[in-house]
Amino acid sequence: MSRWHRNSTTKRTTLRPDRPVGVVSDSATVRVAVDAAGSDGGPEVAFSGVRQALSRDPELRVSLVAPEAEFHRLDQWPRELGSRVRTRAAEVVLPADVNPARALRGARDSTLWQSLQLLADGSADAMVSGGSTGALMVLARHLLGTLPGVERPALMARIPSLHRPVWMLDLGANVSVDARRLLEFAQLGNVAYRTIEGHAPGVGLLNIGTEPGKGPDQIREAARLLEASEAINYVGFVEADQVFENRVDLVVCDGFSGNVLLKSAEGAVWLMFSELRNRLRGSLAGWIVRARLRAVHDRLDPAAHNGAPLLGVRGTVIKSHGGTCARGFARALELAAIEARRNLVAELEAQLLASY
């Protein structure tokens, strides 16, 4: 495996409007840059997740960015996996609560900055980080730029529902937005959903009720804008509990509401399985149903749905949940590879340009 050194120089490419960073050729090989130190679990979780992803995808190549002292973990890997890994030393690890403005001013030697730099330079086709959402947003906009007409990139993630997963955005990148931004999120999510899932989604606006007069002014105004859009299949308002009933395929909301809903759902899943374990531990009933419970757990486990694309920047950037496990981190890498191979950024740009 090859290594870059901390004092190595990289060439900054000029971003051209006709070629977003991260577009992959017809080859199935995809290169993902990984901030291996930014998440709560640190390098141990990231390295383990990368190993799982490499084991499942023979065409995946990874550039690991971490402090130099962490690369000894690769010595125990099988040679075939190690041959598909490159390393880049970065000694600064940004804390989860870092001020985004501070990250922009003085974080060039951080694992987050250097991972994004690999994407900006064309040395990677996608990038994954479990670090600070605010810092990721600011640095991605600075190093990659945004797609035409996009003022605020949004985080989009898949959550389990009754019959099939539901996608939702924004999930925390933008705490408060107006009606025009909600329309923008719907446009981004519509193209992303179609590219990833293969069909156009039914789009709903998260609200406190389904009646036309319910909700804040910006939600009702966003509904009027969506109803007037010919490119979006707008279904109507959707309440939080209806998200899990497959009333819609794509849920649009501000980052505050989306983040609260997502974390509430994760907490409810954790509570349900904790109670089941406590009640059934050591019992005959627990032994009888454990295989079925395991299947349900695997479907609802947040790790199985980890990975949120940062839509609107000129590159494939995936935000991993900071507290995820190795399985979840591997899922984020797999999502990054899917989006890069399907040229999601190019699809988004073409759709946005066509709307002007």
Secondary structure, 3 states (H helix, E strand, C coil): CCEECCCCCCCCCCCECCECCCCCCCCCCEEEEEECCCCCCHHHHHHHHHHHHHHHCCCEEEEEEECHHHHHHHHHCCHHHHCCEEEEECCECCCCCCCHHHHHHHCCCEHHHHHHHHHHCCCCCEEEECCCHHHHHHHHHHHHCECCCCCCCEEEEEECCCCCCEEEECCCCCCCCCHHHHHHHHHHHHHHHHHHHCCCCEEEEECCCCCCCCCCHHHHHHHHHHHCCCCCEEEEEECHHHHHHCCCCEEECCHHHHHHHHHHHHHHHHHHHHHHHHHHCCCHHHHHHHHHHHHHHHHHCHHHHCCEEEECECCEEEECCCCCCHHHHHHHHHHHHHHHHCCHHHHHHHHHHHCC
